[in-house]
Amino acid sequence: MTVDNETHAFIELRNVSKHFGDFVAVDSVNLRIEKGELFSILGGSGCGKTTLLRMLAGFEEPTSGRIFLDGVDITDQPPYERPVNMMFQSYAIFPHMTVEKNIAYGLHKDRLPKDEIEDRVGNMLKLVKMESLAKRKPDQLSGGQRQRVALARSLVKNPKVLLLDEPLAALDKKLREHTQFELMNIQDKLGITFVVVTHDQEEAMILSTRIAVMEKGRFEQIGKPKVVYEYPENRFVADFIGTINTFDGVVQDAQSGRVIIASDESGASLYALSDSPPAKGSAVCVAVRPEKIYISQNRPDNSEDVCLPGVIEDLGYFGNISLYRVRLETGKIVLVSAQNRQRTIDRTLEWDDEIFISWRPRSTVILAE
Amino acid sequence: MSEQINKQLSEAWQRFILALPYTWLLIFFLAPFAIILKISVADPILAQPPFTPSFGDAGELQISADNYVFLLTDKLYAITYLKSVMMAAIATLFCLAIGFPIAYGIARSTPGTRNILLLLIVLPFWISFLLRVYAWMGLLNNYGVINNFLMWLGVIEQPIPMMYTDFAIYIGLVYSYLPFMILPLYATLERMNLDLVEAAQDLGATPAQAFWNITWPLARPGVIAGSLLVFIPATGEYVIPYLLGGPDSLLIGRVLFDEFFINRDWPLASSVAVVLLVLVVVPIVILQRNQARDAEQAT
């Protein structure tokens, strides 16, 4: 069957809702995911991301709306008939079966010939580097090894889509970083579409081709990690992903793409660039990321930049970067981070130093409320 | 130095703690069993106590296997044993068939409901076992609650004879021992991760396959524990067949009682008890050995 990519996405959710009694877990959501994507659904606990994943797997039935996979309406298909597999957050490895039998389980259910099952299980064991532990029982495995078994078991059936529920949440930090890249390699090698649910924005940023930020059952923004980070569409997304400084203000002037915003919080005019500037006099929220802000002891001469005087209230040395909490004259605290490019024991900036913070107008983000 | 003393003390303490259950078993199980065993190889006499001593006046050993030979050659006893074991086995199967869905339902209910349901399972224990069996007599009688109700409905014209039949014994056994099946089953099912069943379905198992491949094998320890807790006491059950069963439903508990108190043949009664113990203990030993072997294979 040929699928017209113009009209059909590989996975498509149309107005999908899920209600649990009065509680709306997923609220009339539309989503298109292309073949081969590593798509992340990012959100806090209770935002509906797991419910969405469970609807894709077939464990929850949407209250309304349809789900399509590869052009086929799978909304009413039970989980055991869907060409979709899931890796559970708890891994859900069958405790009474060896590693090998766990991986082979799905193939046995498909009644494949013995040789083929052995072949495919062997390949999977190799892929996740678990050949030597094939005969082990799950209770003799470490957390990382269990994760690999769970991954192999969900990949062995060669699903059209692999769903991953917080795939790395149970691993410690070092192992998580390592596994992230391994997941990406495996996805790249097999070309299977991955849909990942996570609450960890860093994980989502590193892994994904695209991210959907979810809150209260709706998508706040869907886009490439870079876009979601650099061009957040609203305050929630800006706040949720990374750290950001926000200022409430009123548009004073907007000419030839340059927007001037008066803000009581900043104490001076803020500048931003925008192709579709908000109307003069409208209330806006502007934001700037800590790493986009320069910090200096002297007032910078570039009058095009935003420049605000302040005092260093607190500073933290993280090795690779230093983080400053700067108090503006208005009392507003602004976070600034700076790369520690030089190896200096004597820091030039200290507590209570009077400094200037500045940033380019194009670093300013105008957020929709 | 003091560390070593502490260590020795704690080892002594450990040994003491371990010794407690063994002592208990020794005093209240092994010693009485030895006495029963001793009586079972004696001969009955009209005296107090009503059996011959193990050693004669000259100190010679006087024991005989006559009682066992009698038990094995008299068909009546073999049939009674067989019937007791069979009835207990069938009752156990019914308890399992009824208890499993109940235990499953309780394990999957919300914590609040779960406590109430568990309380309801245990609640009958607050009333004497004997009273509850008597209550069944009132229900199953020819003019008991059930028959009266059916006749009032017009479903039947003559009362269905239920009292004093094997059917009544089964009702009594299943009713009385059901909680002993449900509780261990609940304990194993409650610990089971629900994700496992979903994972099986995700991998292509129908709900029925997921049950037989995942839930059932993982519930096995509970099934075995529950079955033993029902089967063992049901085999030697005396009160239920005595009160609900007919005169012809002769079970081994009844035989034991009769030999002891009516015939006053203590040695024969003792040998009946010993054989019953062997009949019940042997399957347990086999089961436990199987389990140990499975556990070994797992490692």
Interface residues (C-beta under 8 A of the other chain):
Chain A: A57 G58 F59 P78 P79 Y80 V84 N85 M86 F88 Q89 S90 A92 I93 F94 P95 H96 Y105 G106 K109 D110 K137 Q140 R153 S154 K157
Chain B: N193 D195 L196 E198 A199 A200 Q201 D202 L203 G204 A205 T206 Q209 N213 I214 P217 L218 A298 T299
